Amino acid sequence: MKYICKRCMVFQEDEAELLPKIQSYIDTLDNSIKVHETIYQERLQHCENCSDLINGICKHCGCFVLVRAIKRKLHCPHPKLPKW
């Protein structure tokens, strides 16, 4: 199986199709692994204000922040100054 860089796939997607796919994935996650909506919004706010956010992708881990921020067990991957 050939490895495909997830970051590169962003540019292959039509932007109009990408966000609904991410939201669909988030919707399929079990509620037990999600943070409360208030915490989710706070996490996203920190990410939006971070200079290491590039086109919705975290520079440190390569994740879509919309997905990373919703998961209870994940944290901000910033190596020196985690935001959440």
C-alpha positions in Angstrom: 0.0 0.0 0.0 1.3 3.4 -1.0 1.6 6.0 1.8 -0.2 9.2 1.1 0.6 12.3 3.1 -2.6 13.6 4.8 -1.4 17.2 4.4 -1.0 16.7 0.6 -4.5 15.2 0.4 -5.9 18.6 1.6 -4.9 20.1 -1.7 -6.4 17.3 -3.7 -9.8 17.9 -2.1 -12.3 20.5 -3.4 -12.5 22.9 -0.5 -16.3 22.9 -0.7 -16.2 19.1 0.0 -13.5 19.0 2.7 -15.3 20.7 5.6 -18.4 18.5 5.2 -16.2 15.4 5.2 -14.5 16.5 8.4 -17.8 17.4 10.0 -19.2 14.0 9.0 -16.3 12.3 10.6 -16.7 14.3 13.8 -20.4 13.4 13.9 -19.6 9.7 13.7 -17.4 9.8 16.8 -18.9 8.3 20.0 -19.9 11.0 22.5 -17.8 9.3 25.2 -14.6 10.3 23.4 -15.7 13.9 22.7 -15.2 16.9 25.0 -18.2 19.1 25.8 -19.1 21.7 23.2 -18.0 24.6 25.4 -14.5 23.0 25.8 -14.4 22.3 22.1 -15.1 25.9 21.2 -12.4 27.1 23.7 -9.9 24.7 22.2 -10.7 25.9 18.7 -10.4 29.5 19.8 -6.8 28.8 21.1 -6.0 27.1 17.8 -7.4 29.9 15.7 -5.2 32.4 17.6 -2.1 30.2 17.2 0.5 31.2 14.6 1.2 27.5 14.0 -2.2 26.9 12.4 -1.9 26.6 8.7 -5.1 26.1 6.6 -6.8 24.4 9.5 -3.9 22.0 10.1 -1.6 22.1 13.2 2.0 22.6 12.2 3.2 20.5 15.1 1.2 17.3 14.5 -0.4 17.6 11.1 -3.9 17.1 12.4 -7.0 19.0 11.4 -7.6 21.0 14.5 -11.3 20.6 14.1 -10.8 16.9 14.8 -8.0 17.0 17.3 -9.8 19.6 19.5 -12.9 17.4 19.8 -11.2 14.4 21.2 -11.1 14.2 25.0 -7.7 12.4 25.3 -5.8 14.6 22.9 -4.0 17.8 23.9 -2.4 20.8 22.2 0.8 19.4 20.6 2.8 22.6 20.8 6.3 21.5 22.0 7.0 24.5 24.2 3.7 26.2 25.0 0.7 23.9 24.9 -2.5 26.0 24.7 -4.9 23.3 26.0 
